[in-house]
Amino acid sequence: MFASGKNFPASLKGAAIQVAFLLALMAILAPLPAEAERLKDLANIQGVRNNQLVGYGLVVGLDNSGDQTTQTPFTSQSVLNMLAQMGVNMPMDQIRSIQLKNVAAVMVTANHPPYARPGQPIDVTVSSIGNAKSLRGGTLLMTPLKGADGQTYAVAQGNVMVGGAGAAAPGAKVQVNHLSAGRIPGGATVERAVPMAVGQGASVIYELSQMDFDLASRAVTAINRELGAGTAQAIDGRQFRVFAPENPDARVAFMGRLENIEITPSPAQAKVVMNPRTGSVVMNQKVAIEACAISHGNLSVIVESEQTIVSSQSSARLTVDGTNLLSLKAGTNLADVVKALNSLGANPQDLLAILQAMKAAGALRAELEII
């Protein structure tokens, strides 16, 4: 045995360094195993959900950036109704003459979280529905928030926080971010609770975020392995039933343990997501393409099984009768195809049409989703 590295011959030292480098490179390039996720990150309890709330209100205290009441008469009408409730009466024929540049009509939205109790604060979003230039510095007056059943579940009021800034002068305007919408953290108070039962009888039904038979089977197997055989039963590709204690205290403790069970998700499905408005294309590593030939306008794409990949440089552009010809090898990564098409001048609509044609022809081995 050698006491130190200085006793190694130089050739052995070089070989050891090379072996260590190769091992490190293999560790970096090796595909990472799928990481386990908690049940609470993959599924939700049936019936335990948020409820949307909405309300109509007024924001006051604006710096001459409110609604132009000549174009939004409902703002003046709302102010008159509010003043009438406070004992201030004005003739109806003066509605059109009122100029309220410091007031804006808004819609207030919020989510009523599960098991929210009266007195609990929730965040609200305030959005202008008129032609107000900015809600910055405004205060929302007391606004009832109603659910789909028309009942009031919360009341909102407070100072509107707008994450932006702007300034205007004759012939010039500068604006940072969006000024006609803002938030009020904790701006609403819950006035009515929404009853939600954690399961029915002796069982609780979980619903996966996405339909996946393999994931449902994996979840049932993991639960039965952790809590005992027969604890969970699969219903379909999205739902599975878990038998839980009927005592409320024992059920809450059981659900806390259940939600932290780790489940290894199924392998990712080959998928391509495209936004034609922004031209963005996102894909995972499972996506592959087969041999095909596509002609779209002045663009031609040919994927051949025996040709090498032609880079997106000038050598990739072959002009034949005014047509840009792009040759690629079958099995090449779709990211290289999109990059090469962009270099040939394809716009987002061209990319969308080409990807749809490849999918229809069976050359795109992935699910194509347009958002």
ABEGO torsion letter per residue (X at the ends): XBABAAABBAAAAAAAAAAAAAAAAAAAABBBBBBBBBAAAABBBBGBBBBBBBBBBBBBGBBGABBBAAABAAAAAAAAAAAAAAGBBBBAAAAAABBBAABBBBBBBBBBBBGBBBGBBBBBBBBBABABABABGBBBBBBBBBBAAGBBABBBBEBBBBBBBBBBBBGBBBBBEBAABBBBBGABBBABBBBBBBEBEABBBBBBABBBAAAAAAAAAAAAAAAEBGABBBABAABBBBBBBABAAAAAAAAAAAAABBBBBBBBBBBBBBBAAAGBBBBBAABBBBBBBBBBEABBBBBBAABBBBBABAAABBBBGGBBBBBBBBGBBAAAAAAAAAAAGBBAAAAAAAAAAAAAAGABBBBBBBX
